[in-house]
Amino acid sequence: MKQNSNQSNHINETESFDGTKIMNAILIILFISLLLFGNKDISGLTNAP
């Protein structure tokens, strides 16, 4: 019984970890995109003069 319970917990942890990992990846990609757009604007203003 104890072993079966541990297996179920492990499966649930794995699924939760995968979901969190995907969400973090999406947030990181969006955050980097914003940084890249911001850096592009700054670079354009800096390179203009």
PDB file of N, CA, C, O and CB in Angstrom:
ATOM      1  N   MET A   1       0.844  -1.204   0.000  1.00  0.00           N
ATOM      2  CA  MET A   1       0.000   0.000   0.000  1.00  0.00           C
ATOM      3  C   MET A   1       0.882   1.258   0.000  1.00  0.00           C
ATOM      4  O   MET A   1       0.672   2.189  -0.778  1.00  0.00           O
ATOM      5  CB  MET A   1      -0.956   0.004   1.238  1.00  0.00           C
ATOM      6  N   LYS A   2       1.875   1.251   0.902  1.00  0.00           N
ATOM      7  CA  LYS A   2       2.751   2.422   0.986  1.00  0.00           C
ATOM      8  C   LYS A   2       3.487   2.616  -0.342  1.00  0.00           C
ATOM      9  O   LYS A   2       3.632   3.743  -0.816  1.00  0.00           O
ATOM     10  CB  LYS A   2       3.767   2.268   2.155  1.00  0.00           C
ATOM     11  N   GLN A   3       3.951   1.515  -0.939  1.00  0.00           N
ATOM     12  CA  GLN A   3       4.703   1.613  -2.198  1.00  0.00           C
ATOM     13  C   GLN A   3       3.800   2.167  -3.303  1.00  0.00           C
ATOM     14  O   GLN A   3       4.225   3.027  -4.076  1.00  0.00           O
ATOM     15  CB  GLN A   3       5.276   0.223  -2.611  1.00  0.00           C
ATOM     16  N   ASN A   4       2.562   1.682  -3.383  1.00  0.00           N
ATOM     17  CA  ASN A   4       1.626   2.149  -4.405  1.00  0.00           C
ATOM     18  C   ASN A   4       1.368   3.641  -4.226  1.00  0.00           C
ATOM     19  O   ASN A   4       1.295   4.383  -5.204  1.00  0.00           O
ATOM     20  CB  ASN A   4       0.297   1.355  -4.340  1.00  0.00           C
ATOM     21  N   SER A   5       1.230   4.075  -2.984  1.00  0.00           N
ATOM     22  CA  SER A   5       0.969   5.489  -2.711  1.00  0.00           C
ATOM     23  C   SER A   5       2.150   6.330  -3.191  1.00  0.00           C
ATOM     24  O   SER A   5       1.959   7.396  -3.776  1.00  0.00           O
ATOM     25  CB  SER A   5       0.711   5.723  -1.195  1.00  0.00           C
ATOM     26  N   ASN A   6       3.356   5.857  -2.948  1.00  0.00           N
ATOM     27  CA  ASN A   6       4.547   6.594  -3.367  1.00  0.00           C
ATOM     28  C   ASN A   6       4.588   6.718  -4.887  1.00  0.00           C
ATOM     29  O   ASN A   6       4.951   7.770  -5.413  1.00  0.00           O
ATOM     30  CB  ASN A   6       5.825   5.901  -2.851  1.00  0.00           C
ATOM     31  N   GLN A   7       4.221   5.659  -5.592  1.00  0.00           N
ATOM     32  CA  GLN A   7       4.241   5.705  -7.060  1.00  0.00           C
ATOM     33  C   GLN A   7       3.252   6.763  -7.560  1.00  0.00           C
ATOM     34  O   GLN A   7       3.575   7.532  -8.466  1.00  0.00           O
ATOM     35  CB  GLN A   7       3.895   4.308  -7.663  1.00  0.00           C
ATOM     36  N   SER A   8       2.066   6.805  -6.980  1.00  0.00           N
ATOM     37  CA  SER A   8       1.063   7.785  -7.402  1.00  0.00           C
ATOM     38  C   SER A   8       1.582   9.197  -7.168  1.00  0.00           C
ATOM     39  O   SER A   8       1.430  10.070  -8.022  1.00  0.00           O
ATOM     40  CB  SER A   8      -0.268   7.568  -6.646  1.00  0.00           C
ATOM     41  N   ASN A   9       2.193   9.418  -6.011  1.00  0.00           N
ATOM     42  CA  ASN A   9       2.728  10.744  -5.702  1.00  0.00           C
ATOM     43  C   ASN A   9       3.809  11.118  -6.702  1.00  0.00           C
ATOM     44  O   ASN A   9       3.875  12.261  -7.155  1.00  0.00           O
ATOM     45  CB  ASN A   9       3.288  10.788  -4.267  1.00  0.00           C
ATOM     46  N   HIS A  10       4.653  10.161  -7.044  1.00  0.00           N
ATOM     47  CA  HIS A  10       5.744  10.443  -7.990  1.00  0.00           C
ATOM     48  C   HIS A  10       5.170  10.853  -9.350  1.00  0.00           C
ATOM     49  O   HIS A  10       5.659  11.797  -9.970  1.00  0.00           O
ATOM     50  CB  HIS A  10       6.671   9.199  -8.147  1.00  0.00           C
ATOM     51  N   ILE A  11       4.135  10.148  -9.811  1.00  0.00           N
ATOM     52  CA  ILE A  11       3.527  10.465 -11.111  1.00  0.00           C
ATOM     53  C   ILE A  11       2.928  11.877 -11.060  1.00  0.00           C
ATOM     54  O   ILE A  11       3.108  12.664 -11.989  1.00  0.00           O
ATOM     55  CB  ILE A  11       2.426   9.411 -11.487  1.00  0.00           C
ATOM     56  N   ASN A  12       2.220  12.190  -9.978  1.00  0.00           N
ATOM     57  CA  ASN A  12       1.617  13.517  -9.851  1.00  0.00           C
ATOM     58  C   ASN A  12       2.688  14.598  -9.831  1.00  0.00           C
ATOM     59  O   ASN A  12       2.521  15.645 -10.456  1.00  0.00           O
ATOM     60  CB  ASN A  12       0.760  13.601  -8.582  1.00  0.00           C
ATOM     61  N   GLU A  13       3.783  14.357  -9.123  1.00  0.00           N
ATOM     62  CA  GLU A  13       4.866  15.349  -9.058  1.00  0.00           C
ATOM     63  C   GLU A  13       5.448  15.570 -10.446  1.00  0.00           C
ATOM     64  O   GLU A  13       5.735  16.704 -10.831  1.00  0.00           O
ATOM     65  CB  GLU A  13       5.977  14.894  -8.075  1.00  0.00           C
ATOM     66  N   THR A  14       5.623  14.481 -11.202  1.00  0.00           N
ATOM     67  CA  THR A  14       6.210  14.594 -12.538  1.00  0.00           C
ATOM     68  C   THR A  14       5.301  15.432 -13.439  1.00  0.00           C
ATOM     69  O   THR A  14       5.780  16.316 -14.149  1.00  0.00           O
ATOM     70  CB  THR A  14       6.442  13.189 -13.157  1.00  0.00           C
ATOM     71  N   GLU A  15       4.001  15.163 -13.414  1.00  0.00           N
ATOM     72  CA  GLU A  15       3.070  15.917 -14.260  1.00  0.00           C
ATOM     73  C   GLU A  15       3.071  17.390 -13.862  1.00  0.00           C
ATOM     74  O   GLU A  15       3.087  18.266 -14.727  1.00  0.00           O
ATOM     75  CB  GLU A  15       1.638  15.333 -14.157  1.00  0.00           C
ATOM     76  N   SER A  16       3.055  17.666 -12.573  1.00  0.00           N
ATOM     77  CA  SER A  16       3.054  19.050 -12.103  1.00  0.00           C
ATOM     78  C   SER A  16       4.342  19.739 -12.533  1.00  0.00           C
ATOM     79  O   SER A  16       4.322  20.890 -12.969  1.00  0.00           O
ATOM     80  CB  SER A  16       2.893  19.111 -10.566  1.00  0.00           C
ATOM     81  N   PHE A  17       5.469  19.028 -12.407  1.00  0.00           N
ATOM     82  CA  PHE A  17       6.765  19.614 -12.772  1.00  0.00           C
ATOM     83  C   PHE A  17       6.782  19.946 -14.260  1.00  0.00           C
ATOM     84  O   PHE A  17       7.240  21.022 -14.644  1.00  0.00           O
ATOM     85  CB  PHE A  17       7.929  18.649 -12.420  1.00  0.00           C
ATOM     86  N   ASP A  18       6.293  19.042 -15.101  1.00  0.00           N
ATOM     87  CA  ASP A  18       6.279  19.289 -16.548  1.00  0.00           C
ATOM     88  C   ASP A  18       5.420  20.510 -16.855  1.00  0.00           C
ATOM     89  O   ASP A  18       5.825  21.365 -17.642  1.00  0.00           O
ATOM     90  CB  ASP A  18       5.751  18.046 -17.318  1.00  0.00           C
ATOM     91  N   GLY A  19       4.257  20.601 -16.254  1.00  0.00           N
ATOM     92  CA  GLY A  19       3.364  21.735 -16.501  1.00  0.00           C
ATOM     93  C   GLY A  19       4.011  23.039 -16.073  1.00  0.00           C
ATOM     94  O   GLY A  19       3.934  24.041 -16.785  1.00  0.00           O
ATOM     95  N   THR A  20       4.647  23.028 -14.912  1.00  0.00           N
ATOM     96  CA  THR A  20       5.319  24.242 -14.423  1.00  0.00           C
ATOM     97  C   THR A  20       6.456  24.614 -15.349  1.00  0.00           C
ATOM     98  O   THR A  20       6.678  25.790 -15.638  1.00  0.00           O
ATOM     99  CB  THR A  20       5.847  24.044 -12.985  1.00  0.00           C
ATOM    100  N   LYS A  21       7.181  23.595 -15.818  1.00  0.00           N
ATOM    101  CA  LYS A  21       8.331  23.847 -16.705  1.00  0.00           C
ATOM    102  C   LYS A  21       7.853  24.513 -17.995  1.00  0.00           C
ATOM    103  O   LYS A  21       8.480  25.457 -18.476  1.00  0.00           O
ATOM    104  CB  LYS A  21       9.089  22.518 -17.029  1.00  0.00           C
ATOM    105  N   ILE A  22       6.743  24.025 -18.555  1.00  0.00           N
ATOM    106  CA  ILE A  22       6.216  24.589 -19.806  1.00  0.00           C
ATOM    107  C   ILE A  22       5.774  26.037 -19.567  1.00  0.00           C
ATOM    108  O   ILE A  22       6.071  26.922 -20.369  1.00  0.00           O
ATOM    109  CB  ILE A  22       5.021  23.731 -20.347  1.00  0.00           C
ATOM    110  N   MET A  23       5.064  26.271 -18.461  1.00  0.00           N
ATOM    111  CA  MET A  23       4.598  27.632 -18.157  1.00  0.00           C
ATOM    112  C   MET A  23       5.786  28.576 -17.994  1.00  0.00           C
ATOM    113  O   MET A  23       5.774  29.694 -18.507  1.00  0.00           O
ATOM    114  CB  MET A  23       3.731  27.639 -16.874  1.00  0.00           C
ATOM    115  N   ASN A  24       6.817  28.114 -17.272  1.00  0.00           N
ATOM    116  CA  ASN A  24       8.006  28.952 -17.070  1.00  0.00           C
ATOM    117  C   ASN A  24       8.668  29.250 -18.404  1.00  0.00           C
ATOM    118  O   ASN A  24       9.111  30.375 -18.636  1.00  0.00           O
ATOM    119  CB  ASN A  24       9.010  28.264 -16.117  1.00  0.00           C
ATOM    120  N   ALA A  25       8.742  28.255 -19.288  1.00  0.00           N
ATOM    121  CA  ALA A  25       9.386  28.453 -20.593  1.00  0.00           C
ATOM    122  C   ALA A  25       8.635  29.527 -21.380  1.00  0.00           C
ATOM    123  O   ALA A  25       9.255  30.400 -21.986  1.00  0.00           O
ATOM    124  CB  ALA A  25       9.432  27.119 -21.398  1.00  0.00           C
ATOM    125  N   ILE A  26       7.298  29.464 -21.372  1.00  0.00           N
ATOM    126  CA  ILE A  26       6.491  30.448 -22.111  1.00  0.00           C
ATOM    127  C   ILE A  26       6.718  31.847 -21.532  1.00  0.00           C
ATOM    128  O   ILE A  26       6.904  32.810 -22.276  1.00  0.00           O
ATOM    129  CB  ILE A  26       4.976  30.075 -22.056  1.00  0.00           C
ATOM    130  N   LEU A  27       6.701  31.952 -20.199  1.00  0.00           N
ATOM    131  CA  LEU A  27       6.900  33.263 -19.565  1.00  0.00           C
ATOM    132  C   LEU A  27       8.286  33.801 -19.881  1.00  0.00           C
ATOM    133  O   LEU A  27       8.444  34.992 -20.153  1.00  0.00           O
ATOM    134  CB  LEU A  27       6.703  33.168 -18.037  1.00  0.00           C
ATOM    135  N   ILE A  28       9.297  32.926 -19.847  1.00  0.00           N
ATOM    136  CA  ILE A  28      10.673  33.360 -20.134  1.00  0.00           C
ATOM    137  C   ILE A  28      10.778  33.846 -21.577  1.00  0.00           C
ATOM    138  O   ILE A  28      11.416  34.865 -21.844  1.00  0.00           O
ATOM    139  CB  ILE A  28      11.681  32.204 -19.881  1.00  0.00           C
ATOM    140  N   ILE A  29      10.148  33.116 -22.518  1.00  0.00           N
ATOM    141  CA  ILE A  29      10.207  33.508 -23.937  1.00  0.00           C
ATOM    142  C   ILE A  29       9.552  34.883 -24.117  1.00  0.00           C
ATOM    143  O   ILE A  29      10.094  35.744 -24.809  1.00  0.00           O
ATOM    144  CB  ILE A  29       9.499  32.439 -24.842  1.00  0.00           C
ATOM    145  N   LEU A  30       8.392  35.084 -23.496  1.00  0.00           N
ATOM    146  CA  LEU A  30       7.707  36.380 -23.610  1.00  0.00           C
ATOM    147  C   LEU A  30       8.567  37.481 -22.997  1.00  0.00           C
ATOM    148  O   LEU A  30       8.681  38.570 -23.560  1.00  0.00           O
ATOM    149  CB  LEU A  30       6.317  36.334 -22.917  1.00  0.00           C
ATOM    150  N   PHE A  31       9.172  37.197 -21.842  1.00  0.00           N
ATOM    151  CA  PHE A  31       9.999  38.196 -21.156  1.00  0.00           C
ATOM    152  C   PHE A  31      11.206  38.564 -22.014  1.00  0.00           C
ATOM    153  O   PHE A  31      11.540  39.741 -22.151  1.00  0.00           O
ATOM    154  CB  PHE A  31      10.462  37.670 -19.777  1.00  0.00           C
ATOM    155  N   ILE A  32      11.863  37.549 -22.596  1.00  0.00           N
ATOM    156  CA  ILE A  32      13.036  37.802 -23.453  1.00  0.00           C
ATOM    157  C   ILE A  32      12.608  38.611 -24.680  1.00  0.00           C
ATOM    158  O   ILE A  32      13.327  39.511 -25.112  1.00  0.00           O
ATOM    159  CB  ILE A  32      13.711  36.456 -23.892  1.00  0.00           C
ATOM    160  N   SER A  33      11.441  38.293 -25.240  1.00  0.00           N
ATOM    161  CA  SER A  33      10.959  39.030 -26.417  1.00  0.00           C
ATOM    162  C   SER A  33      10.805  40.512 -26.071  1.00  0.00           C
ATOM    163  O   SER A  33      11.194  41.381 -26.852  1.00  0.00           O
ATOM    164  CB  SER A  33       9.604  38.445 -26.923  1.00  0.00           C
ATOM    165  N   LEU A  34      10.237  40.793 -24.898  1.00  0.00           N
ATOM    166  CA  LEU A  34      10.077  42.193 -24.480  1.00  0.00           C
ATOM    167  C   LEU A  34      11.445  42.851 -24.325  1.00  0.00           C
ATOM    168  O   LEU A  34      11.632  43.998 -24.728  1.00  0.00           O
ATOM    169  CB  LEU A  34       9.279  42.285 -23.150  1.00  0.00           C
ATOM    170  N   LEU A  35      12.404  42.125 -23.739  1.00  0.00           N
ATOM    171  CA  LEU A  35      13.751  42.684 -23.558  1.00  0.00           C
ATOM    172  C   LEU A  35      14.386  42.960 -24.913  1.00  0.00           C
ATOM    173  O   LEU A  35      15.026  43.995 -25.103  1.00  0.00           O
ATOM    174  CB  LEU A  35      14.643  41.721 -22.732  1.00  0.00           C
ATOM    175  N   LEU A  36      14.210  42.029 -25.864  1.00  0.00           N
ATOM    176  CA  LEU A  36      14.809  42.208 -27.192  1.00  0.00           C
ATOM    177  C   LEU A  36      14.202  43.432 -27.879  1.00  0.00           C
ATOM    178  O   LEU A  36      14.926  44.225 -28.482  1.00  0.00           O
ATOM    179  CB  LEU A  36      14.602  40.937 -28.067  1.00  0.00           C
ATOM    180  N   PHE A  37      12.875  43.593 -27.793  1.00  0.00           N
ATOM    181  CA  PHE A  37      12.236  44.760 -28.416  1.00  0.00           C
ATOM    182  C   PHE A  37      12.757  46.035 -27.762  1.00  0.00           C
ATOM    183  O   PHE A  37      13.047  47.014 -28.450  1.00  0.00           O
ATOM    184  CB  PHE A  37      10.684  44.679 -28.294  1.00  0.00           C
ATOM    185  N   GLY A  38      12.876  46.026 -26.435  1.00  0.00           N
ATOM    186  CA  GLY A  38      13.376  47.194 -25.711  1.00  0.00           C
ATOM    187  C   GLY A  38      14.807  47.499 -26.121  1.00  0.00           C
ATOM    188  O   GLY A  38      15.152  48.657 -26.356  1.00  0.00           O
ATOM    189  N   ASN A  39      15.651  46.460 -26.210  1.00  0.00           N
ATOM    190  CA  ASN A  39      17.047  46.669 -26.597  1.00  0.00           C
ATOM    191  C   ASN A  39      17.138  47.187 -28.030  1.00  0.00           C
ATOM    192  O   ASN A  39      17.991  48.021 -28.337  1.00  0.00           O
ATOM    193  CB  ASN A  39      17.848  45.362 -26.453  1.00  0.00           C
ATOM    194  N   LYS A  40      16.258  46.694 -28.911  1.00  0.00           N
ATOM    195  CA  LYS A  40      16.274  47.145 -30.316  1.00  0.00           C
ATOM    196  C   LYS A  40      15.973  48.643 -30.364  1.00  0.00           C
ATOM    197  O   LYS A  40      16.656  49.394 -31.060  1.00  0.00           O
ATOM    198  CB  LYS A  40      15.233  46.344 -31.182  1.00  0.00           C
ATOM    199  N   ASP A  41      14.954  49.073 -29.628  1.00  0.00           N
ATOM    200  CA  ASP A  41      14.601  50.505 -29.610  1.00  0.00           C
ATOM    201  C   ASP A  41      15.777  51.326 -29.085  1.00  0.00           C
ATOM    202  O   ASP A  41      16.119  52.361 -29.657  1.00  0.00           O
ATOM    203  CB  ASP A  41      13.336  50.753 -28.733  1.00  0.00           C
ATOM    204  N   ILE A  42      16.392  50.866 -28.001  1.00  0.00           N
ATOM    205  CA  ILE A  42      17.528  51.594 -27.410  1.00  0.00           C
ATOM    206  C   ILE A  42      18.692  51.616 -28.409  1.00  0.00           C
ATOM    207  O   ILE A  42      19.330  52.652 -28.595  1.00  0.00           O
ATOM    208  CB  ILE A  42      17.974  50.933 -26.055  1.00  0.00           C
ATOM    209  N   SER A  43      18.965  50.482 -29.045  1.00  0.00           N
ATOM    210  CA  SER A  43      20.069  50.414 -30.013  1.00  0.00           C
ATOM    211  C   SER A  43      19.803  51.366 -31.177  1.00  0.00           C
ATOM    212  O   SER A  43      20.712  52.058 -31.635  1.00  0.00           O
ATOM    213  CB  SER A  43      20.256  48.962 -30.536  1.00  0.00           C
ATOM    214  N   GLY A  44      18.554  51.403 -31.658  1.00  0.00           N
ATOM    215  CA  GLY A  44      18.211  52.287 -32.778  1.00  0.00           C
ATOM    216  C   GLY A  44      18.448  53.737 -32.400  1.00  0.00           C
ATOM    217  O   GLY A  44      19.014  54.495 -33.188  1.00  0.00           O
ATOM    218  N   LEU A  45      18.028  54.136 -31.213  1.00  0.00           N
ATOM    219  CA  LEU A  45      18.226  55.526 -30.775  1.00  0.00           C
ATOM    220  C   LEU A  45      19.718  55.816 -30.586  1.00  0.00           C
ATOM    221  O   LEU A  45      20.190  56.910 -30.893  1.00  0.00           O
ATOM    222  CB  LEU A  45      17.454  55.800 -29.452  1.00  0.00           C
ATOM    223  N   THR A  46      20.450  54.822 -30.079  1.00  0.00           N
ATOM    224  CA  THR A  46      21.889  55.024 -29.832  1.00  0.00           C
ATOM    225  C   THR A  46      22.654  55.094 -31.148  1.00  0.00           C
ATOM    226  O   THR A  46      23.572  55.902 -31.291  1.00  0.00           O
ATOM    227  CB  THR A  46      22.457  53.886 -28.948  1.00  0.00           C
ATOM    228  N   ASN A  47      22.281  54.254 -32.109  1.00  0.00           N
ATOM    229  CA  ASN A  47      22.999  54.216 -33.389  1.00  0.00           C
ATOM    230  C   ASN A  47      22.609  55.384 -34.303  1.00  0.00           C
ATOM    231  O   ASN A  47      23.377  55.746 -35.194  1.00  0.00           O
ATOM    232  CB  ASN A  47      22.727  52.890 -34.102  1.00  0.00           C
ATOM    233  N   ALA A  48      21.435  55.972 -34.095  1.00  0.00           N
ATOM    234  CA  ALA A  48      20.985  57.072 -34.958  1.00  0.00           C
ATOM    235  C   ALA A  48      21.992  58.229 -34.971  1.00  0.00           C
ATOM    236  O   ALA A  48      22.379  58.670 -36.053  1.00  0.00           O
ATOM    237  CB  ALA A  48      19.610  57.581 -34.491  1.00  0.00           C
ATOM    238  N   PRO A  49      22.424  58.727 -33.833  1.00  0.00           N
ATOM    239  CA  PRO A  49      23.400  59.833 -33.824  1.00  0.00           C
ATOM    240  C   PRO A  49      24.803  59.311 -34.134  1.00  0.00           C
ATOM    241  O   PRO A  49      25.757  60.088 -34.172  1.00  0.00           O
ATOM    242  CB  PRO A  49      23.393  60.560 -32.450  1.00  0.00           C
TER     243      PRO A  49
END
